[in-house]
Amino acid sequence: MADTWEQKTGRVSSQRKREGAPQRLGGNKKISSAQKWKLKKTGGDGSESGSQKMSSFLKLTELANKIIETGNMDIYQETYEMIKLKVHSAGIQ
């Protein structure tokens, strides 16, 4: 479980709450008409960074779900520092 906490701290930035992380990683983001045109023309997602963001988003969500399954329903409200403290108190560096 502590490993999950450690992985989660690596996926989000300091001084930000977890609830904003999925949005920053691409949740419910509309694209401009120029981007739509580019996607239509290329027939793909437009960039490798888009798939990397989606991968990070899915991993972050998976880690949060593992933590929620243990009974911590406040994971999305906890700050980076709070999670880092839990990792440190569990003895993981």
C-alpha positions as CSV (number, residue, x, y, z in Angstrom):
1,M,0.0,0.0,0.0
2,A,2.8,2.4,0.8
3,D,4.2,1.7,-2.6
4,T,1.0,3.0,-4.1
5,W,1.3,6.2,-2.1
6,E,4.9,6.6,-3.3
7,Q,3.9,6.1,-6.9
8,K,1.0,8.6,-6.5
9,T,3.4,11.3,-5.2
10,G,5.5,10.9,-8.2
11,R,2.6,11.6,-10.6
12,V,1.4,14.9,-9.2
13,S,3.1,18.2,-8.6
14,S,3.8,19.8,-5.2
15,Q,1.3,22.3,-3.8
16,R,-1.6,21.0,-5.8
17,K,-4.6,19.0,-4.6
18,R,-5.2,15.6,-6.1
19,E,-8.7,16.5,-7.3
20,G,-7.1,18.8,-10.0
21,A,-4.6,16.2,-11.2
22,P,-7.0,14.3,-13.6
23,Q,-8.1,17.6,-15.2
24,R,-4.4,18.7,-15.7
25,L,-3.7,15.3,-17.3
26,G,-6.4,15.6,-19.8
27,G,-9.8,14.9,-18.3
28,N,-12.7,16.5,-20.2
29,K,-10.6,18.8,-22.2
30,K,-12.2,20.3,-25.4
31,I,-10.0,20.7,-28.5
32,S,-10.1,23.7,-30.8
33,S,-11.3,23.5,-34.4
34,A,-7.8,23.7,-35.7
35,Q,-6.8,20.7,-33.6
36,K,-9.9,18.8,-34.8
37,W,-8.9,19.6,-38.4
38,K,-5.4,18.4,-37.7
39,L,-6.7,15.1,-36.2
40,K,-9.0,14.6,-39.1
41,K,-6.2,15.1,-41.6
42,T,-3.7,12.9,-39.8
43,G,-6.1,10.2,-38.7
44,G,-4.5,9.9,-35.3
45,D,-4.4,11.6,-31.9
46,G,-2.1,14.3,-33.2
47,S,0.8,13.8,-30.9
48,E,2.7,11.3,-28.8
49,S,2.4,13.6,-25.8
50,G,-1.4,13.1,-25.9
51,S,-1.0,9.4,-25.4
52,Q,1.6,9.9,-22.7
53,K,-0.8,12.3,-20.9
54,M,-3.6,9.7,-21.2
55,S,-1.3,7.0,-19.9
56,S,-0.4,9.2,-16.9
57,F,-4.0,10.0,-16.3
58,L,-5.0,6.3,-16.3
59,K,-2.1,5.4,-14.0
60,L,-3.0,8.2,-11.6
61,T,-6.7,7.1,-11.5
62,E,-5.6,3.5,-11.0
63,L,-3.4,4.4,-8.0
64,A,-6.2,6.6,-6.5
65,N,-8.6,3.8,-6.8
66,K,-6.2,1.4,-5.0
67,I,-5.9,4.0,-2.2
68,I,-9.7,4.4,-2.0
69,E,-10.2,0.7,-1.8
70,T,-8.2,0.7,1.5
71,G,-10.7,3.2,3.0
72,N,-9.1,6.6,2.4
73,M,-11.9,8.5,0.7
74,D,-10.1,11.8,0.9
75,I,-7.3,11.0,-1.5
76,Y,-8.4,13.6,-4.0
77,Q,-8.3,16.4,-1.3
78,E,-4.9,15.5,0.0
79,T,-1.9,17.7,-1.0
80,Y,1.4,16.5,-2.2
81,E,3.0,17.3,1.1
82,M,0.4,15.3,3.0
83,I,1.0,12.2,0.9
84,K,4.8,12.7,1.1
85,L,4.5,12.7,4.9
86,K,2.5,9.5,4.8
87,V,5.1,7.9,2.6
88,H,7.9,9.1,4.9
89,S,6.1,7.9,8.1
90,A,5.7,4.5,6.4
91,G,9.4,4.3,6.0
92,I,9.6,4.4,2.2
93,Q,12.1,6.8,0.6
